[in-house]
């Protein structure tokens, strides 16, 4: 689905669920793109499902990221902050450029919606793996 006409209503049907790219988490996870756009300022949205213990690498979003937890037990941390426990119904905002990671707790799968805006054709910058959860 494209967001080329911001005034047009669009409907997405359950679509293609794919594995995440290599090098963005401790293990591949399932991703379904719900809304895609390369237009600056336009939102993108995806549903992600991670197996127990799978966490993303450190990363940033040029215009920030909203996570809405759908199910399971998750974890998230911003650089320099404490590891936060996440459960269904929790919403987390990561500010533009804020270095962070998120993922499934060791004892539970984890599913969330992720919404972030595009800037210069990018929605995320992937960084190095998380070495220590503190």
N, CA, C and O atoms as a GROMACS GRO file, in nm:
protein
  536
    1UNK      N    1   0.085  -0.117   0.000
    1UNK     CA    2   0.000   0.000   0.000
    1UNK      C    3   0.090   0.123   0.000
    1UNK      O    4   0.194   0.122   0.065
    2UNK      N    5   0.052   0.223  -0.068
    2UNK     CA    6   0.129   0.347  -0.080
    2UNK      C    7   0.051   0.462  -0.020
    2UNK      O    8  -0.072   0.464  -0.023
    3UNK      N    9   0.124   0.557   0.034
    3UNK     CA   10   0.061   0.676   0.090
    3UNK      C   11   0.082   0.795  -0.004
    3UNK      O   12   0.106   0.906   0.042
    4UNK      N   13   0.072   0.772  -0.135
    4UNK     CA   14   0.101   0.879  -0.231
    4UNK      C   15  -0.005   0.989  -0.230
    4UNK      O   16   0.028   1.104  -0.257
    5UNK      N   17  -0.129   0.956  -0.200
    5UNK     CA   18  -0.234   1.056  -0.188
    5UNK      C   19  -0.281   1.059  -0.044
    5UNK      O   20  -0.358   0.972  -0.003
    6UNK      N   21  -0.235   1.156   0.037
    6UNK     CA   22  -0.266   1.156   0.180
    6UNK      C   23  -0.414   1.175   0.210
    6UNK      O   24  -0.457   1.151   0.322
    7UNK      N   25  -0.494   1.218   0.111
    7UNK     CA   26  -0.637   1.237   0.135
    7UNK      C   27  -0.719   1.114   0.098
    7UNK      O   28  -0.839   1.108   0.127
    8UNK      N   29  -0.657   1.017   0.035
    8UNK     CA   30  -0.730   0.897  -0.008
    8UNK      C   31  -0.738   0.798   0.107
    8UNK      O   32  -0.642   0.777   0.180
    9UNK      N   33  -0.855   0.736   0.122
    9UNK     CA   34  -0.869   0.629   0.218
    9UNK      C   35  -0.812   0.503   0.155
    9UNK      O   36  -0.838   0.473   0.039
   10UNK      N   37  -0.735   0.430   0.232
   10UNK     CA   38  -0.681   0.303   0.184
   10UNK      C   39  -0.712   0.195   0.286
   10UNK      O   40  -0.718   0.222   0.406
   11UNK      N   41  -0.732   0.075   0.239
   11UNK     CA   42  -0.759  -0.039   0.325
   11UNK      C   43  -0.653  -0.144   0.295
   11UNK      O   44  -0.629  -0.179   0.179
   12UNK      N   45  -0.589  -0.194   0.400
   12UNK     CA   46  -0.493  -0.304   0.384
   12UNK      C   47  -0.557  -0.432   0.431
   12UNK      O   48  -0.623  -0.436   0.535
   13UNK      N   49  -0.539  -0.535   0.356
   13UNK     CA   50  -0.583  -0.668   0.396
   13UNK      C   51  -0.462  -0.743   0.450
   13UNK      O   52  -0.349  -0.710   0.415
   14UNK      N   53  -0.485  -0.842   0.536
   14UNK     CA   54  -0.369  -0.918   0.585
   14UNK      C   55  -0.279  -0.954   0.469
   14UNK      O   56  -0.324  -1.007   0.367
   15UNK      N   57  -0.154  -0.924   0.486
   15UNK     CA   58  -0.064  -0.937   0.372
   15UNK      C   59   0.052  -1.028   0.399
   15UNK      O   60   0.048  -1.120   0.480
   16UNK      N   61   0.154  -0.998   0.327
   16UNK     CA   62   0.273  -1.079   0.327
   16UNK      C   63   0.352  -1.058   0.457
   16UNK      O   64   0.391  -0.946   0.490
   17UNK      N   65   0.373  -1.166   0.528
   17UNK     CA   66   0.454  -1.163   0.649
   17UNK      C   67   0.589  -1.222   0.612
   17UNK      O   68   0.598  -1.333   0.557
   18UNK      N   69   0.695  -1.147   0.642
   18UNK     CA   70   0.830  -1.188   0.603
   18UNK      C   71   0.921  -1.187   0.726
   18UNK      O   72   0.887  -1.132   0.830
   19UNK      N   73   1.037  -1.250   0.710
   19UNK     CA   74   1.138  -1.247   0.815
   19UNK      C   75   1.214  -1.115   0.806
   19UNK      O   76   1.234  -1.061   0.696
   20UNK      N   77   1.256  -1.064   0.919
   20UNK     CA   78   1.335  -0.941   0.923
   20UNK      C   79   1.469  -0.964   0.854
   20UNK      O   80   1.512  -1.078   0.838
   21UNK      N   81   1.534  -0.857   0.812
   21UNK     CA   82   1.666  -0.872   0.751
   21UNK      C   83   1.767  -0.924   0.853
   21UNK      O   84   1.749  -0.908   0.973
   22UNK      N   85   1.872  -0.987   0.805
   22UNK     CA   86   1.982  -1.029   0.891
   22UNK      C   87   2.050  -0.905   0.949
   22UNK      O   88   2.051  -0.799   0.887
   23UNK      N   89   2.106  -0.920   1.068
   23UNK     CA   90   2.187  -0.814   1.126
   23UNK      C   91   2.111  -0.703   1.196
   23UNK      O   92   2.169  -0.598   1.224
   24UNK      N   93   1.982  -0.724   1.226
   24UNK     CA   94   1.906  -0.620   1.297
   24UNK      C   95   1.860  -0.667   1.435
   24UNK      O   96   1.807  -0.587   1.513
   25UNK      N   97   1.879  -0.795   1.466
   25UNK     CA   98   1.834  -0.852   1.593
   25UNK      C   99   1.916  -0.978   1.622
   25UNK      O  100   1.992  -1.025   1.538
   26UNK      N  101   1.898  -1.031   1.742
   26UNK     CA  102   1.970  -1.152   1.781
   26UNK      C  103   1.922  -1.274   1.703
   26UNK      O  104   1.994  -1.374   1.696
   27UNK      N  105   1.804  -1.267   1.644
   27UNK     CA  106   1.750  -1.372   1.558
   27UNK      C  107   1.646  -1.307   1.467
   27UNK      O  108   1.589  -1.204   1.503
   28UNK      N  109   1.622  -1.365   1.349
   28UNK     CA  110   1.517  -1.308   1.263
   28UNK      C  111   1.381  -1.311   1.334
   28UNK      O  112   1.355  -1.399   1.416
   29UNK      N  113   1.296  -1.215   1.300
   29UNK     CA  114   1.161  -1.211   1.356
   29UNK      C  115   1.063  -1.184   1.242
   29UNK      O  116   1.104  -1.150   1.131
   30UNK      N  117   0.933  -1.200   1.270
   30UNK     CA  118   0.830  -1.184   1.168
   30UNK      C  119   0.787  -1.039   1.158
   30UNK      O  120   0.767  -0.972   1.259
   31UNK      N  121   0.773  -0.990   1.035
   31UNK     CA  122   0.735  -0.851   1.009
   31UNK      C  123   0.625  -0.848   0.904
   31UNK      O  124   0.634  -0.914   0.800
   32UNK      N  125   0.521  -0.770   0.931
   32UNK     CA  126   0.417  -0.743   0.831
   32UNK      C  127   0.406  -0.592   0.817
   32UNK      O  128   0.366  -0.523   0.911
   33UNK      N  129   0.441  -0.541   0.699
   33UNK     CA  130   0.428  -0.397   0.674
   33UNK      C  131   0.279  -0.365   0.656
   33UNK      O  132   0.211  -0.428   0.575
   34UNK      N  133   0.231  -0.267   0.730
   34UNK     CA  134   0.091  -0.227   0.725
   34UNK      C  135   0.072  -0.098   0.646
   34UNK      O  136  -0.032  -0.076   0.584
   35UNK      N  137   0.174  -0.013   0.650
   35UNK     CA  138   0.169   0.116   0.583
   35UNK      C  139   0.312   0.152   0.545
   35UNK      O  140   0.400   0.156   0.630
   36UNK      N  141   0.335   0.178   0.416
   36UNK     CA  142   0.468   0.211   0.369
   36UNK      C  143   0.465   0.342   0.291
   36UNK      O  144   0.369   0.370   0.219
   37UNK      N  145   0.570   0.420   0.306
   37UNK     CA  146   0.583   0.543   0.231
   37UNK      C  147   0.729   0.587   0.231
   37UNK      O  148   0.801   0.566   0.328
   38UNK      N  149   0.772   0.648   0.121
   38UNK     CA  150   0.906   0.705   0.114
   38UNK      C  151   0.898   0.858   0.116
   38UNK      O  152   0.999   0.926   0.100
   39UNK      N  153   0.778   0.912   0.134
   39UNK     CA  154   0.756   1.056   0.138
   39UNK      C  155   0.796   1.112   0.274
   39UNK      O  156   0.752   1.061   0.377
   40UNK      N  157   0.879   1.216   0.275
   40UNK     CA  158   0.921   1.276   0.402
   40UNK      C  159   0.802   1.312   0.487
   40UNK      O  160   0.706   1.375   0.441
   41UNK      N  161   0.809   1.272   0.614
   41UNK     CA  162   0.704   1.303   0.711
   41UNK      C  163   0.589   1.206   0.712
   41UNK      O  164   0.510   1.206   0.806
   42UNK      N  165   0.577   1.120   0.609
   42UNK     CA  166   0.468   1.023   0.605
   42UNK      C  167   0.500   0.908   0.700
   42UNK      O  168   0.616   0.868   0.714
   43UNK      N  169   0.397   0.854   0.764
   43UNK     CA  170   0.415   0.744   0.857
   43UNK      C  171   0.430   0.611   0.784
   43UNK      O  172   0.375   0.588   0.677
   44UNK      N  173   0.507   0.523   0.847
   44UNK     CA  174   0.510   0.382   0.811
   44UNK      C  175   0.465   0.306   0.935
   44UNK      O  176   0.480   0.355   1.047
   45UNK      N  177   0.411   0.188   0.915
   45UNK     CA  178   0.366   0.107   1.028
   45UNK      C  179   0.388  -0.040   0.997
   45UNK      O  180   0.374  -0.084   0.883
   46UNK      N  181   0.423  -0.114   1.100
   46UNK     CA  182   0.444  -0.257   1.085
   46UNK      C  183   0.403  -0.330   1.211
   46UNK      O  184   0.399  -0.273   1.320
   47UNK      N  185   0.372  -0.458   1.193
   47UNK     CA  186   0.348  -0.547   1.307
   47UNK      C  187   0.467  -0.640   1.313
   47UNK      O  188   0.505  -0.698   1.211
   48UNK      N  189   0.526  -0.656   1.429
   48UNK     CA  190   0.641  -0.744   1.447
   48UNK      C  191   0.609  -0.847   1.553
   48UNK      O  192   0.543  -0.818   1.653
   49UNK      N  193   0.658  -0.970   1.531
   49UNK     CA  194   0.642  -1.077   1.629
   49UNK      C  195   0.777  -1.143   1.649
   49UNK      O  196   0.839  -1.193   1.555
   50UNK      N  197   0.823  -1.142   1.774
   50UNK     CA  198   0.955  -1.194   1.809
   50UNK      C  199   0.942  -1.316   1.898
   50UNK      O  200   0.856  -1.321   1.986
   51UNK      N  201   1.029  -1.413   1.874
   51UNK     CA  202   1.035  -1.531   1.959
   51UNK      C  203   1.098  -1.495   2.093
   51UNK      O  204   1.167  -1.394   2.103
   52UNK      N  205   1.074  -1.576   2.198
   52UNK     CA  206   1.134  -1.547   2.328
   52UNK      C  207   1.285  -1.524   2.317
   52UNK      O  208   1.356  -1.597   2.248
   53UNK      N  209   1.332  -1.420   2.386
   53UNK     CA  210   1.474  -1.389   2.390
   53UNK      C  211   1.529  -1.311   2.273
   53UNK      O  212   1.645  -1.270   2.276
   54UNK      N  213   1.450  -1.288   2.170
   54UNK     CA  214   1.497  -1.212   2.053
   54UNK      C  215   1.486  -1.063   2.082
   54UNK      O  216   1.379  -1.013   2.116
   55UNK      N  217   1.598  -0.993   2.068
   55UNK     CA  218   1.597  -0.848   2.086
   55UNK      C  219   1.664  -0.782   1.966
   55UNK      O  220   1.752  -0.840   1.902
   56UNK      N  221   1.622  -0.661   1.937
   56UNK     CA  222   1.681  -0.586   1.826
   56UNK      C  223   1.820  -0.538   1.864
   56UNK      O  224   1.857  -0.540   1.981
   57UNK      N  225   1.896  -0.497   1.765
   57UNK     CA  226   2.021  -0.427   1.790
   57UNK      C  227   1.986  -0.284   1.832
   57UNK      O  228   1.871  -0.242   1.820
   58UNK      N  229   2.084  -0.212   1.880
   58UNK     CA  230   2.065  -0.070   1.905
   58UNK      C  231   2.025  -0.005   1.772
   58UNK      O  232   2.075  -0.045   1.667
   59UNK      N  233   1.937   0.092   1.776
   59UNK     CA  234   1.897   0.163   1.656
   59UNK      C  235   1.835   0.296   1.691
   59UNK      O  236   1.803   0.324   1.807
   60UNK      N  237   1.817   0.380   1.588
   60UNK     CA  238   1.752   0.510   1.605
   60UNK      C  239   1.652   0.528   1.491
   60UNK      O  240   1.658   0.460   1.389
   61UNK      N  241   1.559   0.621   1.512
   61UNK     CA  242   1.461   0.658   1.409
   61UNK      C  243   1.470   0.809   1.392
   61UNK      O  244   1.464   0.882   1.490
   62UNK      N  245   1.484   0.857   1.269
   62UNK     CA  246   1.507   1.000   1.248
   62UNK      C  247   1.393   1.089   1.297
   62UNK      O  248   1.416   1.205   1.333
   63UNK      N  249   1.271   1.037   1.299
   63UNK     CA  250   1.156   1.116   1.346
   63UNK      C  251   1.086   1.051   1.464
   63UNK      O  252   0.971   1.082   1.494
   64UNK      N  253   1.156   0.960   1.531
   64UNK     CA  254   1.100   0.893   1.649
   64UNK      C  255   1.023   0.767   1.612
   64UNK      O  256   1.002   0.737   1.495
   65UNK      N  257   0.982   0.694   1.716
   65UNK     CA  258   0.909   0.568   1.697
   65UNK      C  259   0.809   0.550   1.811
   65UNK      O  260   0.839   0.574   1.928
   66UNK      N  261   0.690   0.506   1.773
   66UNK     CA  262   0.589   0.466   1.870
   66UNK      C  263   0.575   0.315   1.863
   66UNK      O  264   0.553   0.259   1.755
   67UNK      N  265   0.588   0.248   1.977
   67UNK     CA  266   0.560   0.105   1.987
   67UNK      C  267   0.431   0.089   2.067
   67UNK      O  268   0.412   0.154   2.170
   68UNK      N  269   0.344   0.002   2.018
   68UNK     CA  270   0.223  -0.034   2.092
   68UNK      C  271   0.225  -0.185   2.108
   68UNK      O  272   0.220  -0.258   2.009
   69UNK      N  273   0.231  -0.232   2.232
   69UNK     CA  274   0.246  -0.375   2.259
   69UNK      C  275   0.112  -0.446   2.240
   69UNK      O  276   0.012  -0.410   2.302
   70UNK      N  277   0.113  -0.548   2.154
   70UNK     CA  278  -0.008  -0.627   2.127
   70UNK      C  279  -0.020  -0.747   2.221
   70UNK      O  280  -0.127  -0.774   2.273
   71UNK      N  281   0.091  -0.818   2.241
   71UNK     CA  282   0.086  -0.938   2.325
   71UNK      C  283   0.226  -0.974   2.373
   71UNK      O  284   0.327  -0.929   2.320
   72UNK      N  285   0.227  -1.057   2.476
   72UNK     CA  286   0.353  -1.108   2.528
   72UNK      C  287   0.416  -1.017   2.630
   72UNK      O  288   0.356  -0.923   2.681
   73UNK      N  289   0.540  -1.049   2.658
   73UNK     CA  290   0.618  -0.980   2.760
   73UNK      C  291   0.746  -0.933   2.692
   73UNK      O  292   0.823  -1.015   2.641
   74UNK      N  293   0.769  -0.803   2.691
   74UNK     CA  294   0.884  -0.748   2.622
   74UNK      C  295   0.971  -0.663   2.711
   74UNK      O  296   0.941  -0.639   2.828
   75UNK      N  297   1.080  -0.617   2.652
   75UNK     CA  298   1.177  -0.531   2.719
   75UNK      C  299   1.216  -0.419   2.624
   75UNK      O  300   1.213  -0.436   2.502
   76UNK      N  301   1.253  -0.305   2.681
   76UNK     CA  302   1.303  -0.194   2.600
   76UNK      C  303   1.399  -0.113   2.684
   76UNK      O  304   1.387  -0.106   2.807
   77UNK      N  305   1.496  -0.052   2.616
   77UNK     CA  306   1.592   0.033   2.685
   77UNK      C  307   1.639   0.144   2.593
   77UNK      O  308   1.669   0.120   2.476
   78UNK      N  309   1.644   0.265   2.646
   78UNK     CA  310   1.708   0.376   2.578
   78UNK      C  311   1.849   0.388   2.633
   78UNK      O  312   1.875   0.354   2.748
   79UNK      N  313   1.940   0.435   2.551
   79UNK     CA  314   2.079   0.446   2.594
   79UNK      C  315   2.089   0.527   2.724
   79UNK      O  316   2.038   0.639   2.734
   80UNK      N  317   2.155   0.468   2.823
   80UNK     CA  318   2.172   0.533   2.951
   80UNK      C  319   2.058   0.513   3.049
   80UNK      O  320   2.069   0.552   3.165
   81UNK      N  321   1.949   0.452   3.004
   81UNK     CA  322   1.833   0.432   3.089
   81UNK      C  323   1.823   0.288   3.138
   81UNK      O  324   1.902   0.202   3.100
   82UNK      N  325   1.725   0.265   3.222
   82UNK     CA  326   1.700   0.130   3.275
   82UNK      C  327   1.624   0.047   3.172
   82UNK      O  328   1.554   0.101   3.087
   83UNK      N  329   1.638  -0.085   3.182
   83UNK     CA  330   1.557  -0.175   3.100
   83UNK      C  331   1.415  -0.173   3.155
   83UNK      O  332   1.393  -0.195   3.274
   84UNK      N  333   1.319  -0.146   3.068
   84UNK     CA  334   1.177  -0.139   3.107
   84UNK      C  335   1.106  -0.266   3.063
   84UNK      O  336   1.131  -0.317   2.954
   85UNK      N  337   1.017  -0.316   3.147
   85UNK     CA  338   0.933  -0.431   3.114
   85UNK      C  339   0.810  -0.382   3.042
   85UNK      O  340   0.748  -0.283   3.083
   86UNK      N  341   0.771  -0.450   2.933
   86UNK     CA  342   0.655  -0.410   2.853
   86UNK      C  343   0.553  -0.523   2.849
   86UNK      O  344   0.589  -0.640   2.840
   87UNK      N  345   0.426  -0.486   2.854
   87UNK     CA  346   0.316  -0.582   2.847
   87UNK      C  347   0.208  -0.529   2.754
   87UNK      O  348   0.208  -0.411   2.719
   88UNK      N  349   0.117  -0.616   2.715
   88UNK     CA  350   0.008  -0.580   2.623
   88UNK      C  351  -0.061  -0.452   2.670
   88UNK      O  352  -0.095  -0.438   2.787
   89UNK      N  353  -0.081  -0.360   2.576
   89UNK     CA  354  -0.146  -0.233   2.604
   89UNK      C  355  -0.051  -0.120   2.632
   89UNK      O  356  -0.090  -0.004   2.629
   90UNK      N  357   0.076  -0.152   2.660
   90UNK     CA  358   0.175  -0.046   2.684
   90UNK      C  359   0.208   0.024   2.553
   90UNK      O  360   0.215  -0.038   2.448
   91UNK      N  361   0.229   0.156   2.562
   91UNK     CA  362   0.275   0.236   2.448
   91UNK      C  363   0.407   0.299   2.488
   91UNK      O  364   0.421   0.350   2.599
   92UNK      N  365   0.503   0.297   2.398
   92UNK     CA  366   0.636   0.351   2.425
   92UNK      C  367   0.672   0.448   2.314
   92UNK      O  368   0.656   0.417   2.196
   93UNK      N  369   0.719   0.567   2.351
   93UNK     CA  370   0.766   0.665   2.253
   93UNK      C  371   0.916   0.678   2.266
   93UNK      O  372   0.968   0.703   2.375
   94UNK      N  373   0.988   0.661   2.155
   94UNK     CA  374   1.131   0.688   2.146
   94UNK      C  375   1.146   0.816   2.065
   94UNK      O  376   1.099   0.824   1.952
   95UNK      N  377   1.212   0.916   2.122
   95UNK     CA  378   1.228   1.046   2.057
   95UNK      C  379   1.315   1.035   1.932
   95UNK      O  380   1.393   0.940   1.919
   96UNK      N  381   1.303   1.131   1.840
   96UNK     CA  382   1.388   1.130   1.720
   96UNK      C  383   1.536   1.119   1.757
   96UNK      O  384   1.586   1.194   1.841
   97UNK      N  385   1.604   1.026   1.692
   97UNK     CA  386   1.746   1.006   1.714
   97UNK      C  387   1.783   0.935   1.843
   97UNK      O  388   1.901   0.913   1.868
   98UNK      N  389   1.686   0.900   1.926
   98UNK     CA  390   1.714   0.835   2.055
   98UNK      C  391   1.760   0.690   2.032
   98UNK      O  392   1.686   0.610   1.975
   99UNK      N  393   1.879   0.660   2.076
   99UNK     CA  394   1.937   0.526   2.060
   99UNK      C  395   1.867   0.430   2.158
   99UNK      O  396   1.861   0.457   2.278
  100UNK      N  397   1.816   0.319   2.105
  100UNK     CA  398   1.739   0.226   2.188
  100UNK      C  399   1.736   0.086   2.127
  100UNK      O  400   1.782   0.065   2.015
  101UNK      N  401   1.683  -0.008   2.203
  101UNK     CA  402   1.655  -0.143   2.155
  101UNK      C  403   1.526  -0.188   2.222
  101UNK      O  404   1.481  -0.130   2.321
  102UNK      N  405   1.466  -0.293   2.166
  102UNK     CA  406   1.346  -0.354   2.226
  102UNK      C  407   1.338  -0.498   2.179
  102UNK      O  408   1.398  -0.535   2.078
  103UNK      N  409   1.262  -0.578   2.252
  103UNK     CA  410   1.248  -0.718   2.212
  103UNK      C  411   1.173  -0.800   2.313
  103UNK      O  412   1.115  -0.748   2.408
  104UNK      N  413   1.175  -0.931   2.290
  104UNK     CA  414   1.100  -1.026   2.373
  104UNK      C  415   1.180  -1.064   2.497
  104UNK      O  416   1.302  -1.080   2.492
  105UNK      N  417   1.110  -1.077   2.608
  105UNK     CA  418   1.172  -1.130   2.729
  105UNK      C  419   1.212  -1.276   2.702
  105UNK      O  420   1.163  -1.338   2.608
  106UNK      N  421   1.300  -1.329   2.784
  106UNK     CA  422   1.349  -1.465   2.763
  106UNK      C  423   1.239  -1.570   2.774
  106UNK      O  424   1.252  -1.679   2.718
  107UNK      N  425   1.130  -1.539   2.846
  107UNK     CA  426   1.027  -1.639   2.874
  107UNK      C  427   0.897  -1.619   2.795
  107UNK      O  428   0.797  -1.683   2.826
  108UNK      N  429   0.897  -1.530   2.694
  108UNK     CA  430   0.771  -1.500   2.626
  108UNK      C  431   0.793  -1.450   2.484
  108UNK      O  432   0.887  -1.374   2.459
  109UNK      N  433   0.706  -1.491   2.392
  109UNK     CA  434   0.707  -1.422   2.262
  109UNK      C  435   0.656  -1.279   2.284
  109UNK      O  436   0.603  -1.247   2.390
  110UNK      N  437   0.673  -1.195   2.183
  110UNK     CA  438   0.641  -1.053   2.198
  110UNK      C  439   0.594  -1.000   2.064
  110UNK      O  440   0.660  -1.022   1.962
  111UNK      N  441   0.482  -0.931   2.062
  111UNK     CA  442   0.427  -0.876   1.939
  111UNK      C  443   0.389  -0.730   1.961
  111UNK      O  444   0.332  -0.695   2.065
  112UNK      N  445   0.421  -0.645   1.862
  112UNK     CA  446   0.392  -0.502   1.875
  112UNK      C  447   0.366  -0.439   1.740
  112UNK      O  448   0.404  -0.492   1.636
  113UNK      N  449   0.300  -0.324   1.745
  113UNK     CA  450   0.288  -0.235   1.629
  113UNK      C  451   0.394  -0.128   1.643
  113UNK      O  452   0.418  -0.078   1.753
  114UNK      N  453   0.458  -0.095   1.533
  114UNK     CA  454   0.560   0.007   1.530
  114UNK      C  455   0.521   0.112   1.427
  114UNK      O  456   0.492   0.080   1.312
  115UNK      N  457   0.520   0.238   1.469
  115UNK     CA  458   0.485   0.348   1.379
  115UNK      C  459   0.599   0.449   1.384
  115UNK      O  460   0.641   0.491   1.492
  116UNK      N  461   0.648   0.488   1.267
  116UNK     CA  462   0.756   0.585   1.257
  116UNK      C  463   0.743   0.659   1.125
  116UNK      O  464   0.692   0.605   1.027
  117UNK      N  465   0.790   0.782   1.124
  117UNK     CA  466   0.781   0.865   1.003
  117UNK      C  467   0.911   0.856   0.923
  117UNK      O  468   1.018   0.828   0.977
  118UNK      N  469   0.897   0.880   0.796
  118UNK     CA  470   1.009   0.875   0.702
  118UNK      C  471   1.082   1.010   0.699
  118UNK      O  472   1.019   1.116   0.707
  119UNK      N  473   1.214   1.004   0.686
  119UNK     CA  474   1.295   1.123   0.665
  119UNK      C  475   1.405   1.089   0.565
  119UNK      O  476   1.484   0.997   0.588
  120UNK      N  477   1.409   1.162   0.455
  120UNK     CA  478   1.507   1.136   0.349
  120UNK      C  479   1.506   0.990   0.304
  120UNK      O  480   1.612   0.932   0.276
  121UNK      N  481   1.386   0.931   0.297
  121UNK     CA  482   1.371   0.794   0.250
  121UNK      C  483   1.405   0.687   0.352
  121UNK      O  484   1.405   0.569   0.319
  122UNK      N  485   1.435   0.726   0.477
  122UNK     CA  486   1.474   0.630   0.580
  122UNK      C  487   1.381   0.637   0.700
  122UNK      O  488   1.327   0.742   0.732
  123UNK      N  489   1.362   0.521   0.766
  123UNK     CA  490   1.282   0.517   0.888
  123UNK      C  491   1.364   0.468   1.007
  123UNK      O  492   1.324   0.487   1.122
  124UNK      N  493   1.479   0.404   0.982
  124UNK     CA  494   1.559   0.348   1.091
  124UNK      C  495   1.706   0.344   1.052
  124UNK      O  496   1.740   0.328   0.935
  125UNK      N  497   1.792   0.360   1.151
  125UNK     CA  498   1.935   0.337   1.133
  125UNK      C  499   1.975   0.228   1.232
  125UNK      O  500   1.969   0.248   1.354
  126UNK      N  501   2.017   0.113   1.179
  126UNK     CA  502   2.057   0.001   1.262
  126UNK      C  503   2.201   0.018   1.305
  126UNK      O  504   2.287   0.059   1.226
  127UNK      N  505   2.228  -0.012   1.432
  127UNK     CA  506   2.360   0.004   1.491
  127UNK      C  507   2.411  -0.133   1.540
  127UNK      O  508   2.369  -0.236   1.488
  128UNK      N  509   2.499  -0.134   1.637
  128UNK     CA  510   2.560  -0.259   1.682
  128UNK      C  511   2.468  -0.340   1.772
  128UNK      O  512   2.369  -0.288   1.825
  129UNK      N  513   2.501  -0.470   1.791
  129UNK     CA  514   2.423  -0.555   1.882
  129UNK      C  515   2.430  -0.505   2.027
  129UNK      O  516   2.524  -0.437   2.066
  130UNK      N  517   2.330  -0.538   2.103
  130UNK     CA  518   2.327  -0.507   2.247
  130UNK      C  519   2.421  -0.606   2.315
  130UNK      O  520   2.404  -0.727   2.302
  131UNK      N  521   2.519  -0.555   2.386
  131UNK     CA  522   2.615  -0.644   2.452
  131UNK      C  523   2.572  -0.679   2.593
  131UNK      O  524   2.599  -0.790   2.641
  132UNK      N  525   2.506  -0.586   2.660
  132UNK     CA  526   2.465  -0.611   2.797
  132UNK      C  527   2.334  -0.542   2.825
  132UNK      O  528   2.319  -0.422   2.799
  133UNK      N  529   2.239  -0.616   2.878
  133UNK     CA  530   2.110  -0.556   2.919
  133UNK      C  531   2.126  -0.511   3.063
  133UNK      O  532   2.131  -0.595   3.154
  134UNK      N  533   2.134  -0.381   3.087
  134UNK     CA  534   2.155  -0.334   3.224
  134UNK      C  535   2.045  -0.242   3.270
  134UNK      O  536   2.047  -0.194   3.383
   0.00000   0.00000   0.00000
